[in-house]
Amino acid sequence: MWTLSADYINNLNFDYLETYILRRGSEYEQLVATKPDLEYNGSIINKNEEFFPHSIKTHTFQHDHPVVFRIKELLQIEIEEHLRYLCAPVFHDAIVFYDRNDRVVSSLNICLTCSFLQTEELSLKADYKTYGYLKKLFIELGHPVEKPEYNVIDEMEAIKKTIKKPKR
């Protein structure tokens, strides 16, 4: 079941947000091997409300900051093409939303590689441009992303050019 990313962000009440990167690799594999009780399904926060062991906060923005307005705009882009890849998402980026009492309101796990957004309970449906512009925004902020040279927008625009339009 999919929820529109616009519905998600329009119904979310928060006071500030933080962006995170989730580092994976040999250190994480060693941690999991030594602590098999860790229950992370790839998300930034597990069911016990514990942060992923190798999550790194990159930024904090209040609800009225221009970056927050931009994130909201990106999540409200009208869906022209919702891409679904056959790979399983591996979340390397996340946005965590907080209330004024510093409690987590929601966490948005992001896989820019396979264009997938997921919260604690929802899979979000978003346009391919949402992912491309989120990636560009993260790069502008100095937030490290996987494959910074690749952007899904460029790929989709190239594909669109090869599609022949029917003659009228």
Protein Blocks (a to p, Z undefined) as FASTA:
>chain_A
ZZdfklmmmmpccfbdcdddddedjklmmmmmmmmmbccehiabdfkopacfkbccfbdc
dfkbfklmmmmmmmmpccfbdcddfbdcddfbdcddddfkopafbdcdddfklopaddfk
bccdddfklmmmmmmmmmmnopacehklbcfklmmmmmmmmpccddZZ
